[in-house]
Amino acid sequence: MNDLEPGDDLPIIDVRSPAERIGESGRAGFERLQQRFRASHLDIAALAWMLFLLGVIALQVYSAARGTALPGFESGWEKATIIAQTGSLVFSFGAVIGIALAFSYTTAAARAAIWMALVTGAWIVIANVVGIAVAFHDEPNGSGFLTFTRGTEDKVVQALISVMEAGFALVVIVVACNLLFSSRARVEPEVAEVS
């Protein structure tokens, strides 16, 4: 834009190229989006999300440990099956949602949510290792709770399902570790001023 002397009645002419005008409007839109994110307190939502997710997992594990999930199924393998189901793909997606909500914040609540996602990912890996053991466990009577909860697929297929679900959890762990332990601090992208 041309700076004119005060009192000139000449119109202000925008001498920027179309690309410069688009760049300026993009920067302004990006800055408004960043301000809106900061004002919306999604870091608190991320923390609450992860607390609820860990609560669901903890209650399922407690239910399995206490033997109150289903009366009459009290052997260690039935409990292991219930624990293995806490390594579900649903919980990995839940942890990813928590990370996404906390991603653009540097607050303590956001860091706590990402730590919880890391713990969730680690638990999902452990639960799926238990799932692999459950898949290869032979029941003495050949029928019962294990076949009911894990389906009638081949043992190798059941074990591969657990391996794939653990793979999703490993992605959660890698992303959370990258956000928590990266050597460079998270900084807002800066755009150089056009002179």
N, C-alpha and C positions, 0 to 999 in steps of 0.2 A: 504494500500500500504506500502511497505517496503522502508524506507529511507536508501539509500546506501551512502557509503562514495564517495565523488567526485573522479572521476578517475577510479572507478570500472567499468569493462566492463560487469558485470553481468546484465542480463535482470531484469527489474522491474516486480515483481510478485504481482498480485492483490490477496490478501488473504481474501478479503471480501466475504461473502456468497452471493449467488444470490439474496436473499431478501434485503441485504444491498445495493447491486448495483442497484436494482430496486428502492429502497427508495431514493437513491441519485439522480437517474435520474428523479424521480417524483418531488423531491424538486426543482431541477434545472428547470424543465419545468414549475412548478407553479410560480417560481420567474420570469421567462421570461414572463409568461402570465400577472402577476401583473405589470411588467414594461411596457408591451405593452398597458394595460388598462390605466395606468397613462399617457402615452405619447399620447394617442388617444383623450383626452379631451372630453370624453363622458358626463362629467358633464355639459359642455356647450350645448351639444346636448339635454340633459335632460331638461335643463332650457328652451331652445327654443321650445322643444316639448310641455312642459307644458304651455308655453305662448300661443302657437297656439291653444292648446286644450281649454284653458280658453277663448281665443278669440272667438272660434266657439260657445261655450256655451253662452257667453255674447251677441254675435250678435243675436242668436236665442231668447234669453230673451228680448233683445231690440226690435226685430221684433214683438214679441208677445205684448209687452207693448205699442208699438206705433200703433198697429192695422194695420200694413202695410204688414203682412204676406200674407193675402188673402183679397182683397177688399170685403166688404159686411159682413164680420164676425167680429163684433165689440163688442159682449157681453163679459162679464167677463168669462164665461165658455169656450168660444172658445179660449180666451187668456190663460186660465188655462190649456187647453188641449195642446196648443203649448209649454207652460212652462213645463208641465209634460213630454213631449217628450225629454226634455234636460236631463232627468234622465235615459237615455237609457244605456243599457249594453255596447254599443260601447264606451261611455265616461268612464265607469269604467275600461274597458280594456286599454283605452288610458292612464288613470292615472297609471295603473300598469306598462305599458311600460315606462312611465316617471320615476317611482320609480326604475325600473330595470336598466335604464340607469344611474341613480344617485347613486345606491346602494354602489358601491365600492369606492366612493370618500368622502373626508371630507372637501371639499372646500365650500365656500359660495354659489357658483352656485348650487352645489348639494343639499345643505340644502334648498335653495330657491325653487328648483324643488320639493323637498319632501314636503315643506310647501304648494306649489301649488296643489300637489296631495291630501293633506289633505283637502284643501278648496274645491277642485273638488268633493271629496267623500262626504263632508258635503252638498254641493249643490245637488248632486244626491239624497241623502236621502230626502232633502226638496222637490225636484221636484217629487219624487215618492210618498210622502205624498199628494201632490197636485193631483197626478195621482189617488190615492185611492179615494179622494173626487170627482174627475171627473167621476170615474167609477160608483159611486153610485148616481150621480146627474141624476134626471129625467128631460128629455127635455119636454117642454110643447107640442110640435107637434109630438114627437116620431121619428123624422128623422132629419137629418142635419149634421152639421159639426162634432159633437162628434162621431157619428157612423161612419162617413167617415174616420176619422183619427185613431180611436182606434179599428176598426173592429167591428164585430157583435157578439162577444163572450158574454157569460153571464157576468153580472156585477161582480160576485164573481171571475170569471176567470181573468177579467181585473184587479181587485184589487190584486189578487194573483201575477199576473205578476209584478205589481208595487212593491209588497212586496219582491219578489225575486230579482228584479233589485236593490232595496234598500239594500238587503243582500250583493250583490257584493260590493256596495259602503261601507258598514260597514267593509268589509274585507280590502278595500283600506285604510279606516280610521285607523283601528287597526295596519296595517303594517306601515303606515306613522308615527303614534304616537310612535310605538315601535322604529323606527329608529331615531326619533327626541328627544324623552324624555327618552330613556333608561338610567338607572343610570350608566351603565358601558360604558366607551368610546370605540368606535370602534378601535380595534387594529389589526394589521396584525398578522396572526397566526405565532407563532415561533416554529421552529422544533429544538429540542435539538440535539446537535452534538454528534455523536457516537464516544466514545473514545476507 
